[in-house]
Amino acid sequence: MRMLKIGLMLAALLLPAVPAAAEPVTLRFWVAWDPTQAATQATIDHIAAFQQAHPDIRIETQNIAYGALHDKLMTALAGGDAPDISWGLPEWFGELSRMDALLDVTPYAADWADSAAIYPNVIDALTIDGKLMAMPHYLGIRALLVHDDMLKQAGIAGPPKTWDELIAAAAKIKAATGKYGFGIAGTGVRAPQELIMYLAQNDVAIARRQADGGYRNSWADDPAELARATAVFAFYRRLLDEGAIPPEAAGWGYEEEDSNFALGKYAMVVDGAWMQERAQQNPQAMADVSIAAPPYGARPATFFEINPFYLFKSSKHPQELWAFASFMTGKPFQAASRSATSVRTDVVAADRWGHGFVSLAPTGVVFPPVALGRITRAMEESIGRVLLKQEDPAAVAAWLGAQINRALRQSGELSPS
């Protein structure tokens, strides 16, 4: 036995040395998903499949509520401890770009086979000065969701097409059903998203790029545009004063807006395709829901929310980071986790949650790529000034225009012209 052991030891010594397996690269991925949603499990499954196909890459996820994600990112960036990649809202794009925190993925995208399948205006929205500075994740195109049964009870033939028709329909719905006709988000991240849509519907921009590359709100210099902005705030006041929205909607965030519509507590809302999840949770209450274009003032327009993956230039593994990010824009991943909100033209859900929203993409508007933190807070406050403080719409419009330019000056993005 002793001789056998010695022989095995000698044989082992004669075998060629096998190099130790290299440690896989770890990519830190910050997400803000809801664990209860089917899309989340599909995402988790596809991340596992990616790791299996790329044994040299390990994805380390950390789930952070959207409400806390922005501040956590800012703290991490300031402390040199940013993740490699993160979910994020489009409102953060200009801020992160100005901080020089984002990886320029233009060189990698030069050979990106899937680029032709991405909506061109999505790529445009994530491009600054010819450089692609983020990767598309999913779309939050807004449409008008309608409880058809309430409209039928009120004798209304179809969804309203204009602001005036919306307010008139709401009055009929209230008289026939006792329920309010419409809902809004008066506070939180969705409030400025809804406001920029209504402004665009009345040919108003919160800031325009100038010849010197800076941005400026021109309402104070253009009486006609200021008048159109005033009309938007007057529309908000009409919604409240004429009983189209519940009084408490002035304090609603997106959770209250979504859940109250899903439970059938009011008739119409401008919302996103994520309401498909609510339909699955409330199949009876949402069985009658149809999709239409948002009612407009001067012209059709909707908010084109392009939620990106933010890739950070501090990552030590840009090649692996690109491999993962481009995988998540690929057709298999998008079809499994974002079938109703995909950034790809070849992934469109066949039901109302797909075509009903995608068809509105040509009328989509986005925020300008500037630091938006102070601007969106001012936009949210402007809604409160009209609905809660009952301030004059013209005064609120003038105040908001001044606040936007003040914010642009503070961020160094204000054009003097």
Stockholm file with secondary structure:
# STOCKHOLM 1.0

chainA/1-417         MRMLKIGLMLAALLLPAVPAAAEPVTLRFWVAWDPTQAATQATIDHIAAFQQAHPDIRIETQNIAYGALHDKLMTALAGGDAPDISWGLPEWFGELSRMDALLDVTPYAADWADSAAIYPNVIDALTIDGKLMAMPHYLGIRALLVHDDMLKQAGIAGPPKTWDELIAAAAKIKAATGKYGFGIAGTGVRAPQELIMYLAQNDVAIARRQADGGYRNSWADDPAELARATAVFAFYRRLLDEGAIPPEAAGWGYEEEDSNFALGKYAMVVDGAWMQERAQQNPQAMADVSIAAPPYGARPATFFEINPFYLFKSSKHPQELWAFASFMTGKPFQAASRSATSVRTDVVAADRWGHGFVSLAPTGVVFPPVALGRITRAMEESIGRVLLKQEDPAAVAAWLGAQINRALRQSGELSPS
#=GR chainA/1-417 SS CHHHHHHHHHHHHHSCCCCCCCCCEEEEEEECCCTTSHHHHHHHHHHHHHHHHCTTEEEEEEECCHHHHHHHHHHHHHTTCCCSEEECCGGGHHHHHHTTCBCCCHHHHTTCGGGGGBCHHHHHHTEETTEECSEEEEEEECEEEEEHHHHHHTTCCSCCCBHHHHHHHHHHHHHHHSSEEEECCCSSTHHHHHHHHHHHHTTCCSCEECTTSCEECCGGGCHHHHHHHHHHHHHHHHHHHTTSSCGGGGGCCHHHHHHHHHTTSEEEEEECTTHHHHHHHSTTTTTTEEEECCCBSSSCCEEEEEEEEEEBTTCSCHHHHHHHHHHHTSHHHHHHHCTTTCSBTTCCCSSHHHHHHHTTGGGEECCCSSCCHHHHHHHHHHHHHHHTSCCCHHHHHHHHHHHHHHHHHHTTCBCCC
#=GC SS_cons         CHHHHHHHHHHHHHSCCCCCCCCCEEEEEEECCCTTSHHHHHHHHHHHHHHHHCTTEEEEEEECCHHHHHHHHHHHHHTTCCCSEEECCGGGHHHHHHTTCBCCCHHHHTTCGGGGGBCHHHHHHTEETTEECSEEEEEEECEEEEEHHHHHHTTCCSCCCBHHHHHHHHHHHHHHHSSEEEECCCSSTHHHHHHHHHHHHTTCCSCEECTTSCEECCGGGCHHHHHHHHHHHHHHHHHHHTTSSCGGGGGCCHHHHHHHHHTTSEEEEEECTTHHHHHHHSTTTTTTEEEECCCBSSSCCEEEEEEEEEEBTTCSCHHHHHHHHHHHTSHHHHHHHCTTTCSBTTCCCSSHHHHHHHTTGGGEECCCSSCCHHHHHHHHHHHHHHHTSCCCHHHHHHHHHHHHHHHHHHTTCBCCC
//
